[in-house]
Amino acid sequence: MGTPPAPARIWGLLASEADRVVLFRRGPSQWTRVYLWDTATDTLTPGSWFQGRLYEWMSDLSPDGEHLLYAARNESRRQQALAMERYGVTMDGWTGLSRPPSVRALGLWSALAGDMGGVFLDGRTINVVGAEALIRPTAFTVVPSFQFDPLVALRQTLPRTGWHVVREPARWYGMGEAEPFTLRKRTLELNFSRAQYHWFVRYRWLADGPAPDLEGATWADLDRRGRLLIARAGRAFIWHGGQETQLADLNADQPPRPVQPA
């Protein structure tokens, strides 16, 4: 009997001014699918499959939830040929601007010395890492950035949705469990740690009384109504009033074969 596949890994980006969450579902390892979760109706809309790697910690969702700024990498020969055909450059990493749950680029910047990603400074101003604008978005002010890593991004994106930093490591690369990056949002604590090329997140519930199951959670956050949203073992849950409800099991959702364009 074969070993069962590992569950999908899920990370979410909350909009600060709207009932919207973008979920990145990763698995198999070189595939990611984007979903849009309307937390007012608990409707989950599946979107683009992306062949490659979307770096969720260096991506951001606009305050109104209408635009996604994402960091992407695909080192395949097919991607290199496509980039040369479309833009006249070789490109294995880039920053894109899209309308979730699609990753179809409204704005596109090639990676700068391997760095990519960006954050929203407000609804129509974006801070972008990129060497060259290949698609210039309309109605956006673009502020270029030349130094960016997950710690820089998370320090800017999470406080916008109510998190505050309680412990900050001296550096991102080489940090371990003894020196986590710790944030809190009301009764929820989030600890990031990184050892070599592996990163970890751990959550703690700080309130007395019934506690949610956060063991093995790959993502958790409190929505604008105070409900706890949890991703665990490839599934999305809502914990409210001491009860957990499953929203969706995303493990069975697999990339198309043959490959379809996003």
Secondary structure, DSSP 8 states (H G I E B T S, - for coil): --------EEEEEE-SSSSEEEEEEE-STTEEEEEEEETTTTEEEEEEEEESEE-GGG-EE-TTSS-EEEEEE---HHHHHHHHHHHSS--SEEEEEE-TT----SEEEE-BTTB-EEEEEETTEEEEE-SEEEE--TT-EEEEES---HHHHHHHHHHHTT-EEEE--S-STT--TTS-EEEEETTEEEEEEEETTEEEEEEEE-SSSS----TTEEEEEE-TTS-EEEEETTEEEEEETTEEEEEEE-TT----SS----
